[in-house]
């Protein structure tokens, strides 16, 4: 029997009269819109400098909005968020603060603490938490200290400033519960954690995104918000009447969502009461709010004085008028029924997560799973970027002069205005193609309908380039992310019960265009060895792979070739599945089977596999010269393991064209016979197709499972620890380039220095390799056992080695990754590292951050702190391991 949330999901996915728009309102408001490419109209492409944090409170955004605990509709016509003031800060806390890429010693970095604790897929229930200092927020200290640190220094975080000493902070929780698709109950609870009474200003804020100031046809009329007592009423030409009700008698403050040109540039603007009017009124007592109480941005101003260890609560109701929505008084909307909705939705969320969480999970694992899903749901953001409009500028604005205005010029066709699952809502408030594929794999466990929509989105005509290339990320849509879309689509298809053939068919057809682009663009000489470039792994190599080899020549990439081998295998799998429904797909099975064979043969005969080291390497190849392997032991050389599939003999027999083609190859090209035939076990109907030959597999696993190389207590490192003592160096042209083991933040400035693939643990590649081990295990079963961990003369943990199946190793690797977030024997969570406040204070210890990557030795969280996109794959690992326990 479906629980209440599953019923809502079914209604949200339904078509026609059965459809109920439960997803139409959600947490689609970003935590950061300033410093993004979309808001950058500078000549030099300096997005962070052109629109800095200092401008955010005063300058109207063109493309989207930001805020704290924010919600909006799917087209972000209206926005709602919370703002706070502790009585001493120089500005209202309207959005999280952080340092920009140039200010941070390891790139951009958020300097606030907030958590997405809970959310159902339809956002019928959501919970958000924020810790706000009672002392003055140390903006200046954070900037100056961070700017003075170098790449060898750790990042300077808010907790390091001492602002939370003596527990002088507010623990603020915002709960949202939907009484209907367009009827939201909101409860804000502020708890004084300090030893003395304190006062907090709370400003629930409603505003309309500025779509009227850019001179666009059809957007001449500005919407309007007016105050009626403690009720804000919004009128918008594309919305029904919107009302925000607040309990009590708050002060009502209204201004306009317009730029304060006087403050920023010294000349008058469009409004007498611009965007920062509420800020200036609260903080400075200025006459900067409209006495007529009408505008396009408005707040209900509550002043709460709370004794120590006590809390105060505010109730709000945001709803839209329309057919079937009865008029109710404020007292009724915020009274007993309000309490009932809150209790019902939280209880229904409990039921939903109880059904999702395996019985074998500990309470700690169940908490991690629920917060990971919550973060994944809150990471859904409205993304708006009309590239041709951005390139040409809006009517009435100066024409572009080059610089950033030419960025993405080849993507003139692209026009995005969708809700997309983002990598991180502050540091990366924009989609990335391979990130989104992993997001969909995690989303499929809780909302397969949305997961499928996300995968199809980047394949639509207004995203996919006419050449067939998928957009990578907004800083450079033309860069190359790993082609994992097909793999993700097949994962989502399976998670949804392997029955939505319409979805699989639509994705397959569009991926044919993308596959053709890869073949034509990144296999320059038709040798089936690929020069993908960046491929999402940032600084994993000694130089920027997107820019080519510094001394000239081509870089043939093991990871690029492995990704393409996986792409072909996955397309073959899709074609096999579709061929059972439609024989027209049979010829495509043959096409991709043959492509795979050609790639594998090339990879293992043209120098990527190094027989001496037992490892795959990138190779620099200059015409007429011997290829030079870059003997860096990194995940680049492990990824060929992922190019693996098991196919039943029955499935192959259903495609007679394939058997005919194989017979031709056996006769005419016998040197391909082993690859094309795959491996078949006696008394088994399975055939193994893999890029890694049977004699290569144990050697590669020996490296991967060595604690002195890739195996860490918390997963697989991106770079072998062997490079700590022996960094790799290569001389190219007149310069030396090197790679050494760096388990924490990057010391390299490649790609801004804000991510590091030279030693830390990353969830996406770990998940791919665990999936690869599972695929191998389906074929070998208990017949193949390898030493685990690899015996070494210098064991790091002292753990004895034993013989283990590949499935057992996959289980153990899953457990190591999950352990990043769990209490260890000493009650410490590795993700918190050495931050004692998080480790020892009960009010912080169960608030879990989901980082971009993790320290290669300690497991401490690093990089973006809210990457509940691909790091939400911990949900899949918890479910996977529990399923293994059941088996």
C-alpha positions in Angstrom: 0.0 0.0 0.0 1.3 3.4 -0.9 2.0 5.9 1.9 0.7 9.4 1.7 3.9 10.8 0.1 3.9 8.0 -2.6 0.3 9.0 -3.4 1.4 12.6 -3.9 4.3 11.5 -6.1 2.0 9.4 -8.2 -0.3 12.4 -8.6 2.6 14.7 -9.5 3.8 12.3 -12.2 0.3 11.7 -13.6 -0.9 13.4 -16.8 -4.2 15.1 -17.7 -6.9 15.5 -15.1 -5.2 13.2 -12.6 -2.1 15.5 -12.4 -1.7 17.4 -9.2 1.2 20.0 -9.2 2.8 18.9 -5.9 6.3 19.8 -7.2 5.3 23.3 -8.5 6.4 25.0 -5.2 9.7 23.9 -3.7 13.1 24.9 -2.4 14.2 26.1 -5.8 15.8 29.4 -4.6 19.6 29.3 -4.7 21.8 30.2 -1.7 24.0 32.3 -4.1 23.2 34.1 -7.3 26.0 36.8 -7.0 29.4 35.9 -8.6 27.9 33.6 -11.3 28.5 33.7 -15.0 24.9 34.6 -15.7 25.3 37.9 -13.8 28.7 38.7 -15.3 28.8 41.4 -17.9 32.4 42.4 -17.4 34.9 42.7 -20.2 37.4 40.4 -18.6 35.1 37.6 -17.6 35.7 38.2 -13.8 32.3 37.1 -12.5 33.2 37.1 -8.8 34.5 40.7 -9.0 31.8 42.1 -11.3 29.0 41.1 -9.0 30.4 40.6 -5.5 28.7 39.8 -2.3 28.7 43.5 -1.3 26.5 44.2 -4.3 24.0 41.4 -3.6 21.8 43.2 -1.2 21.6 46.3 -3.4 21.6 45.1 -7.0 18.7 43.4 -8.8 19.6 40.1 -10.3 18.9 39.5 -13.9 18.6 35.7 -14.1 17.6 34.3 -10.7 17.5 35.1 -7.0 19.0 33.9 -3.7 18.1 33.7 0.0 18.1 31.7 3.2 15.7 28.7 3.5 14.2 30.0 0.3 11.3 28.6 -1.7 9.7 29.7 -5.0 7.6 28.4 -7.8 9.0 26.4 -10.7 9.5 29.6 -12.8 10.7 31.6 -9.9 8.1 34.3 -10.4 7.7 34.8 -6.6 10.3 34.1 -3.9 10.1 33.6 -0.2 13.1 33.5 2.2 14.1 34.4 5.7 16.4 37.2 6.8 17.8 37.8 10.3 19.6 40.5 12.3 21.4 40.0 15.6 21.4 43.7 16.4 25.1 44.2 15.9 25.9 43.1 12.3 26.6 45.8 9.7 24.0 44.2 7.3 21.0 41.9 7.5 21.8 38.2 7.1 19.8 37.7 3.9 22.0 35.1 2.2 25.0 32.9 3.2 28.4 34.6 3.1 31.5 33.2 1.6 34.8 34.2 0.0 35.2 34.4 -3.8 37.6 32.3 -5.9 40.3 35.0 -5.7 39.8 35.7 -2.0 40.0 32.0 -0.9 43.3 30.3 -0.5 41.7 27.1 -2.0 39.1 28.8 -4.1 35.6 29.9 -3.3 34.3 28.8 0.1 31.1 29.3 2.1 31.6 30.8 5.6 28.2 30.2 7.1 26.7 27.0 8.7 23.3 25.8 7.5 21.9 22.3 6.9 19.1 20.8 4.8 17.9 18.4 7.4 14.7 17.0 5.7 12.5 17.0 2.7 10.1 14.6 1.0 10.3 14.4 -2.8 7.2 16.6 -3.3 8.4 19.0 -0.6 5.3 18.4 1.3 7.6 18.5 4.4 10.9 20.2 4.7 13.3 21.2 7.5 16.2 23.7 7.4 18.6 24.7 10.1 21.0 27.6 10.5 23.4 28.7 13.3 23.6 32.5 13.5 26.2 34.1 15.8 25.0 36.6 18.4 28.3 38.4 18.2 29.0 40.5 15.1 29.5 38.4 12.1 33.3 38.5 11.3 33.1 39.5 7.7 36.3 41.5 7.7 38.3 38.9 9.7 37.2 36.1 7.4 38.2 38.1 4.3 41.5 39.4 5.5 42.7 36.2 7.2 41.7 34.1 4.2 43.5 36.4 1.8 46.6 36.1 3.8 46.8 32.3 3.7 48.6 30.3 1.1 47.9 27.0 -0.6 49.7 25.0 2.1 47.5 26.5 4.8 44.1 25.1 5.7 41.0 27.2 5.0 40.0 29.7 7.6 36.4 28.9 8.7 33.8 30.7 10.6 34.3 28.4 13.6 38.0 29.4 13.7 37.1 33.0 14.4 35.8 32.2 17.9 32.4 33.8 17.1 30.6 30.7 18.5 32.6 30.6 21.8 30.4 30.2 24.9 27.6 29.0 22.7 26.6 32.5 21.8 24.5 31.8 18.8 21.0 31.3 17.6 19.9 27.8 16.4 17.2 28.6 13.9 14.9 25.9 12.4 12.5 26.5 9.6 9.8 23.8 9.0 7.6 23.8 5.9 4.5 21.7 5.5 2.1 21.8 2.5 -1.6 21.9 3.2 -2.0 21.8 -0.6 0.1 22.2 -3.7 -0.1 26.0 -3.3 -0.7 26.3 0.4 2.4 26.3 2.7 2.5 26.3 6.5 5.8 27.7 7.7 7.1 27.6 11.3 10.3 29.4 12.3 11.8 28.5 15.7 14.7 30.4 17.1 16.5 29.0 20.1 18.9 31.1 22.2 21.9 28.7 22.8 23.8 31.3 24.9 24.0 32.0 28.6 22.2 35.4 28.6 19.0 36.8 27.2 19.3 37.9 23.5 17.3 39.6 20.9 16.9 38.4 17.3 15.1 40.2 14.4 13.4 37.8 12.1 12.2 39.0 8.7 10.1 36.5 6.6 10.4 38.1 3.1 8.3 37.8 0.0 9.3 39.3 -3.3 9.0 39.0 -7.1 11.9 38.2 -9.3 12.7 41.2 -11.4 11.5 40.4 -14.9 10.3 43.9 -15.8 13.5 46.1 -15.8 15.2 44.7 -18.8 13.1 46.1 -21.6 11.8 42.7 -22.8 8.5 42.4 -24.7 5.7 41.2 -22.5 7.4 42.3 -19.3 6.5 46.0 -19.1 4.2 45.8 -16.1 5.8 45.3 -12.7 3.9 43.1 -10.2 2.8 44.5 -6.9 2.9 43.6 -3.2 0.7 45.5 -0.8 0.3 45.2 3.0 -3.0 44.6 4.7 -2.2 44.4 8.4 0.0 41.4 9.0 -0.9 40.1 5.5 1.2 40.6 2.4 -0.8 40.3 -0.9 1.1 39.8 -4.1 -0.4 40.4 -7.6 1.4 39.1 -10.7 0.1 38.8 -14.2 1.1 35.2 -14.5 0.1 34.1 -11.0 -3.1 34.0 -9.0 -3.3 36.2 -5.9 -0.5 35.3 -3.5 -0.9 35.9 0.3 1.6 35.7 3.1 0.0 35.7 6.5 2.0 36.2 9.7 0.9 35.8 13.3 0.9 38.6 15.8 1.6 42.2 15.0 4.9 42.4 13.0 6.1 45.7 11.5 5.4 45.6 7.8 8.3 46.9 5.6 8.0 47.3 1.8 10.4 48.4 -0.9 11.2 47.5 -4.5 13.3 44.7 -6.0 15.3 47.3 -7.9 19.0 48.2 -8.0 20.2 50.9 -5.6 22.2 52.7 -8.3 22.9 55.6 -6.0 24.8 53.4 -3.6 26.7 51.4 -6.2 27.5 53.9 -8.9 26.4 57.3 -7.6 23.4 58.0 -9.8 19.6 57.7 -9.3 17.8 54.5 -10.2 14.4 53.2 -11.0 13.0 53.4 -7.5 13.0 55.7 -4.5 12.9 52.6 -2.3 15.3 50.1 -3.9 16.2 46.5 -3.0 18.3 47.3 0.1 15.7 49.6 1.7 14.6 47.1 4.3 18.3 46.4 5.2 19.0 50.1 5.6 15.8 50.7 7.6 16.5 47.9 10.1 20.3 48.4 10.5 20.6 52.2 10.2 17.1 53.4 10.9 16.9 55.1 7.5 13.7 56.2 5.8 14.2 53.7 3.0 10.9 51.8 3.0 7.8 52.9 1.3 5.3 54.5 3.7 2.5 53.6 1.3 3.5 49.9 2.0 3.4 48.9 -1.6 6.3 47.6 -3.8 7.8 44.3 -5.1 9.7 43.2 -2.0 8.2 43.1 1.5 9.0 41.7 4.9 7.2 41.0 8.2 9.5 42.3 10.9 9.5 40.3 14.2 11.7 41.2 17.2 12.2 38.3 19.5 13.8 38.6 22.9 14.5 35.1 24.3 15.9 33.9 27.6 18.9 31.5 27.6 18.2 27.9 26.4 14.6 28.9 25.5 13.0 29.4 22.1 10.5 31.5 20.3 8.3 30.6 17.4 6.7 32.4 14.5 3.9 30.9 12.3 3.4 31.9 8.7 1.1 30.8 5.9 1.9 31.3 2.2 -1.0 30.4 -0.1 -2.4 31.2 -3.5 -6.0 32.0 -4.2 -7.9 30.3 -6.9 -10.7 27.9 -7.8 -11.5 25.5 -4.9 -9.4 27.5 -2.4 -11.8 28.8 0.3 -11.2 32.1 2.0 -10.1 31.8 5.6 -9.3 34.2 8.3 -5.8 34.6 9.6 -6.7 33.1 12.9 -8.0 30.0 11.3 -5.1 29.7 8.9 -2.6 29.9 11.7 -4.6 28.0 14.3 -5.4 24.4 15.1 -5.5 23.3 11.4 -2.0 24.7 11.0 -0.8 22.5 13.9 -2.5 19.5 12.3 -0.9 20.0 8.9 2.5 20.3 10.5 2.1 17.1 12.5 0.5 15.2 9.6 3.2 16.1 7.1 6.1 15.3 9.5 4.4 12.0 10.4 3.9 11.2 6.7 7.6 12.0 6.1 8.5 9.6 8.9 6.4 6.9 7.2 8.1 7.6 3.8 11.6 7.3 5.2 10.7 4.3 7.4 9.7 2.5 4.2 12.8 3.6 2.4 15.3 2.7 5.2 16.2 -1.0 5.5 15.6 -2.7 8.9 19.3 -3.6 9.1 20.3 0.1 9.3 21.5 1.5 12.5 19.9 4.7 13.9 23.0 6.6 12.8 22.8 5.3 9.2 19.1 6.0 9.1 19.8 9.6 10.1 22.5 10.0 7.5 20.3 8.6 4.8 17.5 11.0 5.6 19.7 14.0 5.8 21.3 13.0 2.5 17.9 12.8 0.8 17.0 16.1 2.4 20.0 17.8 1.0 19.4 16.2 -2.4 15.9 17.6 -2.5 16.9 21.1 -1.3 19.6 21.1 -4.0 16.9 21.4 -6.7 17.3 25.0 -8.0 15.6 27.2 -10.6 18.2 27.7 -13.4 17.7 30.4 -15.9 20.2 31.2 -18.7 19.1 32.4 -22.1 22.5 32.4 -23.8 21.6 34.4 -26.9 19.9 37.0 -24.8 22.9 37.1 -22.5 25.3 37.5 -25.4 23.4 40.3 -27.0 22.4 42.1 -23.8 18.9 43.2 -23.1 17.1 46.1 -25.0 18.2 49.4 -23.7 21.5 48.1 -22.2 25.0 48.7 -23.7 26.1 46.2 -26.4 28.7 43.7 -25.3 32.3 44.5 -25.8 33.9 41.1 -25.7 35.4 39.5 -22.6 32.9 37.5 -20.7 30.1 38.5 -23.1 31.7 36.1 -25.6 31.9 33.2 -23.2 29.7 30.3 -24.5 29.3 32.1 -27.8 29.1 28.8 -29.6 26.1 27.9 -27.5 23.9 30.5 -29.1 21.0 27.9 -29.2 20.8 27.3 -25.5 18.0 28.7 -23.4 17.5 27.2 -19.9 14.6 27.9 -17.6 14.1 24.8 -15.5 14.4 23.3 -12.0 17.7 21.3 -12.0 19.4 19.3 -9.3 22.6 21.4 -8.6 26.0 20.1 -7.4 26.0 22.6 -4.5 23.6 25.4 -3.9 26.2 28.0 -2.8 29.6 27.1 -4.4 28.1 25.5 -7.6 24.7 27.0 -8.1 24.7 25.8 -11.7 24.4 22.4 -13.3 27.3 20.2 -14.5 26.6 17.4 -17.0 28.3 14.5 -15.2 27.3 15.7 -11.8 23.6 15.7 -12.9 24.0 12.1 -14.1 25.0 11.0 -10.6 22.3 13.2 -9.0 19.8 11.3 -11.1 21.1 7.9 -9.9 20.6 9.0 -6.3 17.2 10.7 -7.0 15.9 7.5 -8.6 15.8 5.8 -5.2 13.2 8.4 -3.9 11.7 10.1 -7.0 12.3 8.2 -10.2 9.9 10.4 -12.2 12.1 13.5 -11.4 15.3 11.5 -12.0 14.1 10.6 -15.5 13.1 14.2 -16.3 16.5 15.4 -15.3 18.3 13.0 -17.5 16.1 13.9 -20.5 16.5 17.6 -19.9 20.1 18.0 -21.1 19.2 16.0 -24.2 16.5 18.4 -25.2 17.0 20.6 -28.2 17.5 23.8 -26.2 20.4 22.2 -24.2 22.0 19.7 -26.5 24.2 21.4 -29.1 23.3 20.8 -32.7 26.6 19.0 -33.0 25.4 16.5 -30.4 27.6 17.8 -27.5 26.0 18.1 -24.0 26.7 21.4 -22.2 29.4 20.8 -19.5 28.9 23.7 -17.0 28.2 27.4 -17.3 31.8 28.6 -17.1 32.5 26.7 -20.3 29.7 24.7 -21.8 32.1 23.5 -24.5 34.4 21.7 -22.1 34.1 18.0 -21.8 32.5 16.0 -18.9 32.7 12.2 -18.8 30.0 10.6 -20.9 28.1 8.9 -18.1 24.6 9.9 -19.1 23.8 6.6 -20.7 25.1 4.6 -17.7 23.0 6.8 -15.4 19.9 6.3 -17.6 20.2 2.6 -17.4 20.7 2.8 -13.6 17.6 4.9 -13.3 15.6 2.6 -15.6 16.6 -0.4 -13.4 15.8 1.5 -10.1 12.3 2.3 -11.5 11.6 -1.4 -12.1 13.0 -1.8 -15.7 9.6 -1.2 -17.3 9.6 2.4 -18.6 10.6 1.5 -22.2 9.3 4.8 -23.4 11.9 6.7 -21.3 14.7 4.3 -22.3 13.8 4.7 -26.0 13.7 8.6 -25.8 17.0 8.7 -24.0 18.6 6.2 -26.4 17.7 8.1 -29.5 19.1 11.4 -28.2 22.2 9.7 -26.9 22.9 8.5 -30.4 23.5 12.1 -31.3 25.9 12.6 -28.4 27.7 9.4 -29.2 28.3 10.5 -32.7 29.7 13.8 -31.4 32.2 11.9 -29.2 33.3 9.6 -32.0 33.8 12.5 -34.5 35.3 15.1 -32.1 37.5 13.3 -29.7 39.1 10.4 -31.6 41.1 12.7 -33.9 42.8 10.0 -35.9 40.2 7.3 -35.8 42.3 5.0 -33.6 39.6 4.4 -31.0 41.8 6.0 -28.3 40.3 9.2 -27.0 41.6 12.6 -26.2 38.8 13.8 -24.0 40.6 16.7 -22.3 39.3 17.9 -18.9 36.8 15.1 -18.4 35.7 16.5 -15.0 38.8 15.4 -13.1 40.2 18.9 -12.8 43.8 18.9 -11.8 44.5 15.1 -11.8 47.2 15.5 -14.4 50.4 17.6 -14.4 48.8 20.2 -16.8 45.4 21.4 -17.9 44.3 18.6 -20.2 41.7 20.8 -21.9 44.5 23.1 -23.1 46.4 20.2 -24.8 50.0 19.1 -24.3 52.3 22.1 -23.5 55.0 20.9 -25.9 52.5 19.9 -28.6 51.2 16.5 -29.7 48.2 14.6 -28.5 47.2 13.3 -25.1 45.6 9.9 -25.4 43.7 9.3 -22.2 43.0 6.1 -20.4 40.0 7.6 -18.6 38.6 9.1 -21.9 39.0 5.7 -23.6 37.4 3.9 -20.6 34.5 6.3 -20.5 33.9 5.7 -24.2 34.2 1.9 -23.7 31.5 2.2 -21.0 29.4 4.4 -23.2 29.4 1.8 -26.0 28.6 -1.0 -23.6 25.8 0.8 -22.0 24.3 1.7 -25.4 24.6 -1.9 -26.4 22.8 -2.9 -23.2 20.0 -0.4 -24.0 19.7 -1.7 -27.5 19.5 -5.3 -26.2 16.6 -4.3 -23.9 14.8 -2.4 -26.6 15.4 -5.2 -29.1 13.1 -7.4 -27.0 10.3 -5.0 -27.7 11.3 -3.9 -31.2 13.6 -5.9 -33.6 14.6 -2.7 -35.3 17.1 -2.2 -32.5 19.0 -5.4 -33.2 21.4 -3.8 -35.7 22.3 -1.2 -33.1 23.3 -4.0 -30.7 25.8 -5.1 -33.3 27.0 -1.6 -33.9 27.8 -0.9 -30.3 29.2 -4.4 -29.6 31.6 -3.9 -32.5 32.5 -0.3 -31.3 33.4 -1.7 -27.9 35.6 -4.4 -29.4 37.5 -1.8 -31.4 38.1 0.4 -28.4 39.3 -2.4 -26.1 41.6 -3.7 -28.8 43.1 -0.3 -29.3 43.5 0.4 -25.6 45.4 -2.7 -25.0 47.6 -2.6 -28.0 48.4 1.1 -28.5 50.2 1.8 -25.2 47.6 2.8 -22.6 48.2 -0.5 -20.7 51.7 -0.5 -19.2 52.8 -4.2 -18.9 55.7 -3.3 -16.6 53.7 -1.5 -14.0 50.4 -3.4 -14.5 48.5 -0.2 -14.9 46.7 2.1 -17.4 48.3 5.5 -18.1 47.7 8.5 -20.3 50.1 8.7 -23.2 51.6 11.7 -24.9 52.0 10.9 -28.6 53.9 13.1 -31.1 53.6 12.1 -34.8 56.6 10.0 -35.8 57.8 9.4 -32.2 57.3 6.7 -29.6 54.4 7.4 -27.2 55.5 8.6 -23.7 53.3 7.3 -20.8 52.5 9.7 -18.0 53.2 7.1 -15.2 50.9 8.7 -12.7 48.9 6.1 -10.7 45.5 7.7 -10.4 41.9 6.9 -10.9 42.6 7.5 -14.6 44.2 4.1 -14.7 41.4 2.4 -12.6 38.5 3.6 -14.6 38.9 0.9 -17.3 37.4 -1.4 -14.7 34.1 0.4 -15.1 33.9 -0.6 -18.8 32.3 -3.9 -17.9 29.0 -5.6 -18.6 27.5 -9.0 -18.2 25.2 -10.3 -20.9 23.2 -13.5 -20.9 23.5 -15.9 -23.7 19.7 -15.8 -24.1 19.8 -12.0 -24.6 22.5 -12.4 -27.3 20.6 -15.3 -29.0 17.6 -12.9 -29.4 19.8 -10.9 -31.8 20.8 -13.2 -34.6 22.5 -10.4 -36.5 25.1 -10.2 -33.7 26.0 -13.9 -34.0 26.4 -13.5 -37.8 28.7 -10.5 -37.3 30.7 -12.4 -34.7 31.2 -15.3 -37.1 32.5 -12.9 -39.8 35.0 -11.5 -37.3 36.2 -14.9 -36.2 36.9 -15.7 -39.9 38.2 -12.4 -41.2 39.8 -10.7 -38.1 40.7 -13.5 -35.7 42.9 -11.1 -33.6 39.6 -9.6 -32.4 38.1 -12.9 -31.5 38.9 -12.9 -27.8 37.5 -9.4 -27.3 34.3 -10.0 -29.3 33.6 -13.3 -27.7 34.1 -12.1 -24.2 34.5 -14.6 -21.4 32.1 -17.4 -20.8 32.2 -19.5 -17.6 31.3 -23.2 -17.9 27.8 -24.1 -16.8 26.9 -20.4 -16.9 24.7 -18.5 -19.3 26.6 -15.2 -18.7 29.2 -13.6 -20.9 31.5 -11.0 -19.5 32.5 -8.0 -21.7 35.3 -6.0 -20.2 38.0 -3.6 -21.1 40.4 -5.2 -18.6 41.6 -8.6 -19.8 41.7 -11.6 -17.4 45.5 -11.4 -17.0 45.3 -7.6 -16.3 42.5 -7.7 -13.7 44.5 -9.1 -10.7 47.4 -6.7 -11.3 45.1 -3.7 -11.5 43.2 -4.9 -8.3 46.5 -5.4 -6.6 47.3 -1.7 -7.0 43.7 -0.5 -6.2 43.4 -2.5 -3.0 46.8 -1.6 -1.6 46.6 0.6 1.6 49.8 2.2 0.6 48.3 3.2 -2.7 44.6 3.7 -3.3 42.8 2.0 -0.4 42.1 4.3 2.5 40.0 3.7 5.6 37.2 5.7 4.0 37.2 4.6 0.3 39.5 4.8 -2.7 41.8 7.8 -3.1 42.0 9.6 -6.5 45.8 9.3 -6.6 48.0 6.6 -5.2 49.7 7.4 -1.9 52.9 6.1 -3.4 53.3 9.5 -5.0 53.8 11.0 -1.5 57.4 9.7 -1.5 57.9 9.6 -5.3 56.1 12.5 -7.1 55.8 12.1 -10.8 57.6 14.8 -12.9 57.8 15.2 -16.7 59.6 17.8 -18.7 57.6 19.2 -21.6 59.2 21.9 -23.7 61.1 24.2 -21.4 59.2 23.5 -18.2 58.8 20.7 -15.7 55.3 19.5 -14.7 54.7 17.3 -11.6 52.0 15.5 -9.6 52.4 14.6 -5.9 50.1 13.1 -3.4 47.9 15.8 -1.9 45.2 14.3 0.4 43.5 17.5 1.3 42.9 20.8 -0.5 44.7 21.5 -3.7 47.9 23.4 -3.8 47.6 23.7 -7.6 45.8 26.7 -9.1 44.5 24.6 -12.0 40.7 25.2 -12.3 40.8 27.8 -9.6 42.3 25.6 -7.0 38.9 24.9 -5.5 38.9 21.1 -6.1 41.6 18.4 -5.9 41.9 15.0 -7.6 45.5 14.4 -6.4 44.7 12.3 -3.4 41.3 12.9 -1.7 38.3 10.5 -1.8 35.6 11.4 -4.3 32.1 9.7 -4.3 31.4 9.5 -8.0 34.5 7.5 -9.1 34.2 5.4 -5.9 30.6 4.6 -6.8 31.6 3.7 -10.4 34.3 1.4 -9.3 32.0 -0.3 -6.7 29.5 -0.8 -9.5 32.2 -2.2 -11.7 33.2 -4.7 -8.9 29.5 -5.7 -8.6 29.4 -6.3 -12.4 32.5 -8.5 -12.3 31.1 -10.4 -9.3 27.9 -11.2 -11.2 30.1 -13.1 -13.6 32.8 -14.6 -11.4 30.8 -15.1 -8.2 32.8 -17.0 -5.5 35.1 -18.4 -8.2 37.3 -15.4 -8.1 38.9 -14.3 -4.8 41.8 -11.9 -4.4 43.8 -10.7 -1.4 42.1 -7.9 0.4 43.7 -5.6 1.4 46.7 -6.3 -0.8 49.5 -7.7 1.3 52.3 -5.2 1.7 55.5 -5.0 3.7 54.4 -1.7 5.2 50.7 -2.1 6.2 49.1 1.2 7.3 46.4 -0.2 9.5 47.8 -3.5 10.5 44.6 -5.2 9.2 45.3 -8.8 8.1 44.8 -9.6 4.4 42.3 -12.3 3.5 40.9 -13.7 0.3 37.7 -12.0 -0.7 35.3 -12.1 -3.6 34.8 -8.9 -5.6 31.3 -8.6 -4.2 32.7 -8.7 -0.6 35.2 -6.1 -1.6 32.4 -3.9 -3.0 30.5 -4.3 0.2 33.5 -3.3 2.3 34.3 -0.3 0.1 30.7 0.8 0.5 31.0 0.5 4.3 34.2 2.6 4.2 32.5 5.4 2.3 29.4 5.3 4.6 31.7 5.5 7.6 32.7 9.0 6.6 29.5 10.2 8.2 29.0 7.8 11.1 30.2 7.8 14.7 33.4 5.7 15.1 34.3 3.8 18.2 35.2 7.0 19.9 32.0 8.8 19.0 33.7 10.9 16.3 32.5 11.5 12.8 35.5 11.5 10.3 33.7 14.1 8.1 34.2 16.7 10.9 38.0 16.2 11.0 39.6 18.0 13.9 36.8 20.6 14.5 36.1 19.8 18.1 32.9 21.9 18.2 31.3 19.5 15.7 32.8 16.4 17.3 31.9 17.1 20.9 28.9 19.5 21.0 25.6 17.7 20.9 23.9 20.6 19.2 26.3 20.3 16.2 27.3 16.6 16.1 24.2 15.3 14.4 24.1 18.0 11.7 25.8 16.2 8.8 27.6 18.1 6.0 27.9 16.4 2.6 31.1 17.6 1.1 32.5 17.7 -2.4 35.4 15.4 -1.5 37.2 14.0 1.6 40.7 13.9 3.0 42.5 10.8 1.6 43.9 9.7 4.9 41.5 11.1 7.6 38.2 11.4 5.8 37.7 15.0 6.8 35.2 16.8 4.6 36.7 19.2 2.0 35.7 21.5 -0.8 32.0 22.6 -1.2 30.2 21.8 2.0 26.7 21.2 0.6 27.4 18.8 -2.3 24.5 16.7 -1.6 24.4 16.0 -5.3 26.8 13.2 -6.1 27.7 12.7 -2.4 24.1 11.8 -1.9 25.1 8.5 -3.5 25.7 7.5 0.1 22.0 6.7 0.1 22.5 4.2 -2.7 25.4 2.7 -0.8 23.4 2.3 2.4 20.6 0.6 0.5 23.1 -1.5 -1.5 24.9 -2.8 1.5 21.6 -3.6 3.3 20.5 -5.5 0.2 23.8 -7.4 0.4 23.2 -8.2 4.0 19.8 -9.6 3.1 21.3 -11.8 0.4 
